[in-house]
Structures are given as C-alpha cells and as structure tokens.
Amino acid sequence: MTTSPATRPEPVPEHTAQTAPARLDRLGRLNWDEARSLLTGTTCAWADLDGFHITAADQLPPEPLLSTHLWAWDHHRCLRLRIDGRHTLTAALHVGQDGGEQVHVHIRPGTPWATDDKQAGPLQPEAHALAFELLELPGPAPATFVRATAH
C-alpha cells in the first residue's frame, strides 16, 4: 500500500557523523599566559556562571576563566583547554593534516543551548548565528573539540 505525498510522514534526520583523519598535538600543561598566547588568532567559546561566551582570543581576560573548558578554532586547527586553576591541559587538532599523532575524528553538528535554557546562564544571540561542529575523538580517552562557522 502506498500513501500520497500529502500524507507521507516527514523523514526524521539521522544523527550521523563524518569520519576524518586528523593530527593530534598534545601540548600538555600550560600556565594561563602560555595558553592565551597559543590562542592568538582564534575564536574562543566557554560557559561559566555568567553564560555561554564567544569571543576573539585577544578579548580573553588576563586571569584564568572560571570554567572547566575552553574551545578555540581558526581555519587550521581546533584547540581544547581543560582549565585547572591557573593552568590548562591543552591539545590541538588539525583536521586532514599528516604528521604527528594520527587519529580519526567523528565530526557531527552541534548546537548551543536553547535561548530559554538556564544551564549556563544567558546565551549571547551571536551563538545562534553560528553553525557548530563537534569533533569527537573516540576510544579509551575520548575528547571533544568544537569549531563554528557562520550559517
């Protein structure tokens, strides 16, 4: 039995991921000043009790963020900083590049919190003007990197 196009249910989008090769650089434990220097030229995102923030690296505060993670990206790399007081545990991911530690990442769409979600405080309207991607390292020590582009 067939149904007419008017009564056919809408297809449900699949939660799929692309797999891509990448180079992982484990940069290790850096103090906040070293980490800020490494972020030059990137866009940064983090959540804290004041909300979800997206800003250029040169606008980061001089003191360490009161957050657990900062994600940063530019045209060539994604950075993930796990903030621990005045230090960060830092790694860089270079999608599609050879050399160094070769890994495969799963790339899938990501979204910031809904405008009425209160988990991370107020959400800047600019956050909804971006299309986010999650770059996930699978395996025994999984980690997620984030990057965004304009819609």
C-alpha positions in Angstrom: 0.0 0.0 0.0 1.3 3.5 -0.8 0.5 6.8 0.7 0.1 10.0 -1.2 2.8 12.7 -0.7 0.4 14.8 1.3 0.1 12.0 4.0 3.6 10.7 3.9 5.4 11.4 7.2 8.4 13.7 7.2 11.7 11.9 7.2 13.5 12.0 10.6 17.0 13.4 10.3 19.7 10.8 11.2 22.3 11.5 13.8 25.3 10.8 11.6 28.9 11.7 11.8 31.6 12.1 9.2 34.9 10.4 10.0 38.0 12.4 9.1 41.8 11.9 9.6 43.5 14.4 11.8 46.7 15.2 13.6 46.6 15.5 17.4 49.1 17.6 19.2 49.1 17.1 22.9 50.6 20.4 24.2 50.3 19.4 27.8 50.1 21.6 30.9 50.4 25.3 30.3 50.0 28.3 32.6 47.3 30.7 31.6 49.6 33.2 30.0 51.2 30.5 27.8 47.7 29.2 26.9 46.4 32.7 25.9 49.5 33.2 23.7 48.8 29.9 22.0 45.2 31.0 21.2 46.3 34.1 19.2 44.1 34.4 16.1 41.4 32.0 17.3 37.8 32.4 18.2 37.1 31.1 21.7 34.0 29.6 23.4 33.3 28.7 27.0 30.5 28.5 29.6 30.6 29.8 33.1 28.1 31.1 35.7 27.6 34.3 33.6 26.6 32.4 30.5 28.0 31.0 27.2 30.7 33.2 25.7 32.1 33.5 22.2 34.9 36.0 21.7 38.2 36.6 19.9 41.2 35.3 21.8 42.6 38.8 22.2 39.5 39.7 24.2 40.1 36.9 26.8 40.6 38.2 30.4 44.1 38.3 31.8 43.1 36.0 34.6 42.1 32.3 34.1 38.5 31.7 33.3 36.1 30.3 36.0 35.2 27.4 33.7 36.2 23.8 33.1 36.8 24.0 29.4 37.6 26.5 26.6 37.3 25.5 23.0 39.0 27.6 20.3 39.3 27.4 16.5 40.7 29.1 13.4 41.0 28.0 9.8 43.7 25.4 10.5 43.1 24.0 14.0 40.8 23.3 16.9 42.1 23.7 20.5 40.7 22.2 23.7 41.8 23.5 27.0 40.8 21.8 30.3 41.1 24.6 32.8 42.6 23.7 36.2 43.1 26.8 38.3 46.0 28.9 36.7 46.9 26.0 34.4 45.4 24.3 31.4 45.7 20.8 29.9 45.9 21.7 26.2 45.6 19.8 22.9 45.3 20.9 19.3 43.6 19.1 16.5 44.5 19.6 12.8 41.8 18.0 10.6 43.1 16.5 7.4 46.8 17.1 8.2 49.5 14.5 8.2 52.5 14.1 10.6 52.5 13.8 14.4 50.0 11.5 16.1 47.4 10.4 13.6 43.8 10.0 14.8 40.4 9.7 13.3 37.7 12.1 14.5 33.9 11.9 14.2 32.5 15.2 13.0 28.9 16.0 13.7 26.6 19.0 14.0 26.3 20.6 17.5 24.1 23.4 18.9 24.5 25.7 21.8 21.8 25.6 24.5 18.3 26.8 23.6 17.7 30.5 24.4 15.4 29.6 27.3 17.8 27.0 28.8 19.3 28.2 32.1 22.2 25.6 32.4 24.9 28.1 31.5 23.2 31.5 32.2 22.2 33.8 29.4 23.1 32.8 25.9 24.5 35.5 23.6 22.4 36.0 20.5 25.6 35.7 18.4 25.8 32.0 19.5 22.7 31.2 17.3 24.3 32.9 14.3 26.9 30.2 14.1 26.8 26.6 12.9 28.8 24.5 15.4 30.6 21.2 14.8 31.7 18.7 17.4 34.9 16.9 16.6 35.0 13.8 18.8 38.0 11.6 19.4 36.7 8.1 20.2 38.5 5.5 22.2 39.6 4.9 25.8 40.3 8.6 26.4 37.6 10.4 24.4 37.7 14.2 24.0 35.5 16.7 22.1 36.8 19.7 20.2 34.5 22.4 18.9 34.5 24.7 16.0 32.0 27.1 14.4 31.3 28.8 11.1 28.7 31.3 10.1 25.3 29.9 9.0 
